[in-house]
Amino acid sequence: MTMKIAGTVEELEVMIEAAAQARRAFVEFINTMAHKCGAMFNLPHLLANALLINPVIGYNATDMPIKQASFPHYTCPTARL
């Protein structure tokens, strides 16, 4: 299967950097919550991270994302199989 990539190299670099920044923000959110939960419930930091990652991913996973659904030229993400 061949995938056609639209855009210039510069546009793709910007898109990759934006995706990396979003990932860092997501990881930092879970990490911050783990610090708070660890302090509140006296949990080790890695355990708090492990307990939080699935609910946070579940909360953010959706088949109809609101922001993308409001722009008809974007298709929904196909991350789910």
Secondary structure in CASP SS format (residue, H / E / C, confidence):
PFRMAT SS
TARGET T0000
AUTHOR 0000-0000-0000
METHOD secondary structure of the structure
MODEL  1
M C 1.00
T C 1.00
M C 1.00
K C 1.00
I C 1.00
A C 1.00
G C 1.00
T C 1.00
V H 1.00
E H 1.00
E H 1.00
L H 1.00
E H 1.00
V H 1.00
M H 1.00
I H 1.00
E H 1.00
A H 1.00
A H 1.00
A H 1.00
Q H 1.00
A H 1.00
R H 1.00
R H 1.00
A H 1.00
F H 1.00
V H 1.00
E H 1.00
F H 1.00
I H 1.00
N H 1.00
T H 1.00
M H 1.00
A H 1.00
H H 1.00
K H 1.00
C H 1.00
G H 1.00
A H 1.00
M H 1.00
F H 1.00
N C 1.00
L C 1.00
P C 1.00
H H 1.00
L H 1.00
L H 1.00
A H 1.00
N H 1.00
A H 1.00
L H 1.00
L H 1.00
I H 1.00
N H 1.00
P H 1.00
V H 1.00
I H 1.00
G H 1.00
Y H 1.00
N H 1.00
A C 1.00
T C 1.00
D C 1.00
M C 1.00
P C 1.00
I H 1.00
K H 1.00
Q H 1.00
A H 1.00
S C 1.00
F C 1.00
P C 1.00
H C 1.00
Y C 1.00
T C 1.00
C C 1.00
P C 1.00
T C 1.00
A C 1.00
R C 1.00
L C 1.00
END
